[in-house]
């Protein structure tokens, strides 16, 4: 099926390989009926089942249903066989914007045109409750007319993904383009984080290099957190001023889209794009095709086994990424840069080599023995809600289980309600002694930390 000249579903003729990743390959193909060129993304079902990426792929497709726009790569249809899922997408001939910048910085008018299109489509996404979270030149394609096309919504988030505080909390993106509040891991506004990334893209287009660079990743993060960058001398003064407002490390004072589109430099030659009406029934059929593609995979015995495991262990650990691991490093706690003068919530964490099911059982046992907590499971987090009234109401604790490797976990404990003194007393005299059988090391124990 993946050989050049092969026919896919008697509808597409497969052509040359355009690119490939860990879980998918992308081919150029031709629609036999219309003769139109398309890109066919072929995903291996078995691989994404093993690493639990099905929900992420479903989310990406759902997002593309919400944000049909001339400057977004269009998804035509989804098909499936026993072992593969096929996405027929718009073929964008101009390649990545990154390849253009790699040859040198762009002229001011060209850079402004791309930036205007980027802001226009991102504003559209935000109006639909979608936040991209991985904006960079590699994810910005160009069509044959030189217009921008955003791709790769794999790390995107929906408005409904926000927690009770109204913020997103998943630390993701590409380090050099990520906003400081995302690194901080304390919650962030998706629209403001996307705006920061747009600012980094503008800088790269005009300069030909990144605003925040350092061979040491932690030093680069410190520069990002403080907003330390220097514009080249060829940047016009109005661009320098605009970038200082976009790359503002304080999200509350960072410029928003409404004010940005009124900026004199931005407005030069700006043309708003007319958005076509949604495809209605055709779009709904596309989403049905997506669900049918994934449901067909449940017939295999291997996948049935995966479903059984999921049902018996409803808590799915959060996957730790590079941001999370670096943020645990001593001397790289950036919270003080964001929380000056605020009453920070008490938290601690421990590492363990026990499986997630054992960790969950241990917390349920503690709650039952103490008879003072109800336990609820949400995603990779156990929520312990106190049954007794304390000095400041009922004590609430979140225990987030994070998977570093399949045999190594970090559990982060955080007080969500109640009195800090009562929380600390409970942790020191009841929780920690009860968890001693599964804990490898607690954060802050220097003797044990040195063993890691």
Rosetta blueprint (number, residue, H / E / L):
1 X L
2 X L
3 X L
4 X L
5 X L
6 X L
7 X E
8 X E
9 X L
10 X L
11 X L
12 X E
13 X E
14 X E
15 X E
16 X E
17 X E
18 X E
19 X E
20 X E
21 X L
22 X L
23 X L
24 X E
25 X E
26 X E
27 X E
28 X E
29 X E
30 X E
31 X E
32 X L
33 X L
34 X L
35 X L
36 X L
37 X E
38 X E
39 X E
40 X E
41 X E
42 X E
43 X E
44 X E
45 X H
46 X H
47 X H
48 X H
49 X H
50 X H
51 X H
52 X L
53 X L
54 X H
55 X H
56 X H
57 X H
58 X H
59 X H
60 X H
61 X H
62 X H
63 X H
64 X H
65 X H
66 X H
67 X L
68 X L
69 X L
70 X L
71 X L
72 X E
73 X L
74 X L
75 X E
76 X E
77 X E
78 X E
79 X E
80 X E
81 X L
82 X L
83 X L
84 X E
85 X E
86 X E
87 X E
88 X E
89 X E
90 X E
91 X L
92 X L
93 X L
94 X L
95 X L
96 X E
97 X H
98 X H
99 X H
100 X H
101 X H
102 X H
103 X L
104 X L
105 X L
106 X L
107 X L
108 X H
109 X H
110 X H
111 X H
112 X H
113 X H
114 X H
115 X H
116 X H
117 X H
118 X H
119 X H
120 X H
121 X H
122 X H
123 X H
124 X H
125 X H
126 X H
127 X H
128 X L
129 X L
130 X E
131 X E
132 X L
133 X L
134 X L
135 X L
136 X L
137 X H
138 X H
139 X H
140 X E
141 X E
142 X E
143 X L
144 X L
145 X L
146 X L
147 X L
148 X E
149 X E
150 X E
151 X L
152 X L
153 X L
154 X L
155 X L
156 X L
157 X E
158 X E
159 X H
160 X H
161 X H
162 X L
163 X L
164 X L
165 X L
166 X L
167 X L
168 X E
169 X L
170 X L
171 X L
172 X L
173 X L
174 X L
175 X H
176 X H
177 X H
178 X L
179 X L
180 X H
181 X H
182 X H
183 X H
184 X H
185 X L
186 X L
187 X L
188 X E
189 X L
190 X H
191 X H
192 X H
193 X H
194 X H
195 X H
196 X H
197 X H
198 X H
199 X H
200 X H
201 X H
202 X H
203 X H
204 X H
205 X H
206 X H
207 X H
208 X L
209 X L
210 X L
211 X L
212 X L
213 X L
214 X L
215 X L
216 X L
217 X H
218 X H
219 X H
220 X H
221 X H
222 X H
223 X H
224 X H
225 X H
226 X H
227 X L
228 X L
229 X L
230 X L
231 X L
232 X L
233 X L
234 X L
235 X L
236 X L
237 X H
238 X H
239 X H
240 X H
241 X H
242 X H
243 X H
244 X H
245 X H
246 X H
247 X L
248 X L
249 X L
250 X L
251 X L
252 X L
253 X L
254 X L
255 X L
256 X L
257 X H
258 X H
259 X H
260 X H
261 X L
262 X L
263 X L
264 X H
265 X H
266 X H
267 X H
268 X L
269 X L
270 X L
271 X L
272 X L
273 X L
274 X L
275 X L
276 X L
277 X L
278 X L
279 X L
280 X L
281 X H
282 X H
283 X H
284 X H
285 X H
286 X H
287 X H
288 X H
289 X H
290 X H
291 X H
292 X H
293 X H
294 X H
295 X H
296 X H
297 X H
298 X H
299 X H
300 X L
301 X H
302 X H
303 X H
304 X H
305 X H
306 X H
307 X H
308 X H
309 X H
310 X H
311 X H
312 X H
313 X L
314 X L
315 X L
316 X L
317 X L
318 X E
319 X E
320 X L
321 X L
322 X H
323 X H
324 X H
325 X H
326 X H
327 X H
328 X L
329 X L
330 X L
331 X L
332 X L
333 X L
334 X L
335 X H
336 X H
337 X H
338 X H
339 X L
340 X L
341 X L
342 X L
343 X L
344 X L
345 X L
346 X L
347 X E
348 X E
349 X E
350 X E
351 X E
352 X E
353 X L
354 X L
355 X L
356 X H
357 X H
358 X H
359 X H
360 X H
361 X H
362 X H
363 X H
364 X H
365 X H
366 X H
367 X H
368 X H
369 X H
370 X H
371 X L
372 X L
373 X E
374 X E
375 X E
376 X E
377 X E
378 X E
379 X L
380 X L
381 X E
382 X E
383 X E
384 X E
385 X E
386 X E
387 X E
388 X E
389 X E
390 X E
391 X L
392 X L
393 X E
394 X E
395 X E
396 X E
397 X E
398 X E
399 X E
400 X E
401 X E
402 X E
403 X E
404 X E
405 X E
406 X L
407 X L
408 X E
409 X E
410 X E
411 X E
412 X E
413 X E
414 X E
415 X E
416 X E
417 X E
418 X L
419 X L
420 X H
421 X H
422 X H
423 X H
424 X H
425 X H
426 X H
427 X H
428 X H
429 X H
430 X H
431 X H
432 X H
433 X H
434 X H
435 X H
436 X L
437 X L
438 X L
439 X L
440 X L
441 X E
442 X E
443 X L
444 X L
445 X L
446 X H
447 X H
448 X H
449 X H
450 X L
451 X L
452 X L
